[in-house]
C-alpha cells in the first residue's frame, strides 16, 4: 500500500532455492499483479547463513526474468553499493528499466555481511560504507542524466538518431571513484529508477534524508516509528527535499486468523516451535554479534552491561538500536527471541479487520506510506491478504481499487523526478 497513490503496496518475494524458483516466482508475480500490488520486492543476503539459511537468489537477474512475464507491476531489486562499482550499477538498473518499460526500482543497501566474499575483510565501518554509497549515487545519477533532452530522436523512417553533442561526459573524480562517462545506454524510461534505501544508523538516516525517495525501515512499535519518521523527515527538510519525502516503507509481518482466537492460536503455535538455543544466537546477531547470551536466563531481562554501545557496532546499527531499546524496556530474553523471529520488523496478529486497524493507525499517524506483505503463495494467506486485508483497506479509503494508473512505477507511486541530490558529508 502506498499513501501517495493509494495502492496496495509491495509483495516481498523471497524465493525458496530448494524448489523450481522461476516457476514459483512467475506464479506469485502473477498473483501479486492481479491483486494490484505496486511492486515485487526481492531481498538479498550475501553469504551462507550461520543458522543454515542459504541466502537469496541474485535479485537483479530474478526481477529481469519477471519483467518478461509481467506488464504493470514494479520490480525492486536489493543491491549493495559496498561491493559494486557505480558504472556497472548505472548500466544494470538502466537496462532493467528499459527491459521492463519503466518499472525498475533499486533498494540500496550498504551490506552488513558478506565482506569475506568480496576481498573486503574487515568490513568497513558504517560511516565509510555510507560515504561510498553517497558518492556511488552521485556518479549513478550523473550517468543517468548524462543524456540531455533531444540526444535521442527518431528520423522520418523511425530509425534512432543520436546527437553526440547532447551526450556529455560526467568527468567524476572523487574519493572512491574516477568515472569519465557518459553512460553508454540510451535515456531511461523513468530517467531514474525509483530509489529505495535501507539503513537506520545515523549515517543511514543521513543518506536516506539526502537521496532516498522511499526508506525501508524496521519499526516494531508506533513510538519508534514516530521518532524515526520525524527525525529523517526533519533532516530531509533541512536538505531541501520536498515535503513528505522520503516515504516510509515498513515490512508488515502479519499473522491472520478468521477469528481473533484463531490468530492467537497461530501465534502460539509459532512460538511453541521456536528453538530457543538457536534463538539466543539470533538475538546476539540482532545486538551486533559481539554479545554472548549463552548463560543468560530466558525469563529475565538482559543486564545493562551486556548491551552494546550502538556506535561501537559495525553491522546493522539500526537493528542494534531497536533491540537494545527493547531490552531496556524490560523484555526478557525469551521475549526478545520471539521478536527476533521477525528480525525487528513490525508484527501484528488478528482478523483482517483487526490488522487493517493496525495499518490504519500508522497510516493516519503519518508514519506509513508503503507496506510489504508476504504469503500470497499459500491459498489461505492469499485469501486473507487479498479478500481480507486489502479489501478492508479499500473499503476504508486507504487503498484504491486494484488498477495501475500510470505507465511506469514512478507514476504509479505518485513520485516526481527527484531534484539534484544533496551530497552527504563524508
Secondary structure, DSSP 8 states (H G I E B T S, - for coil): -BTTTTB--EEE----TTS-HHHHHHHHHHHHHHTT-SEEEE----S--TTS------HHHHHHHHHTT-SS-EEEEEEESTTS-HHHHHHHHHHHHHHTTS-EEEEEE--SS-GGGTT--S---HHHHHHHHHHHHHHHHHHHT-B-TTSEEE-TTS-EEE-GGGB----EE-SS-EE----SS---TTSS-EEEEE--SHHHHHHHHHH-SEEEE---SHHHHHHHHHHHHHHHHHTT--TT-SEEEEEEEEEE-SSHHHHHHHHHHHHHT--HHHHHHHHHHHTTS----TTS-TTSB--GGGS--GGG--S-HHHHHHHHHHHHTT-BHHHHHHHHTTTT-EEEEE-HHHHHHHHHHHHHTT--SEEEE--TTSHHHHIIIIIIIIHHHHHTTSS--S---SSSHHHHTT------------
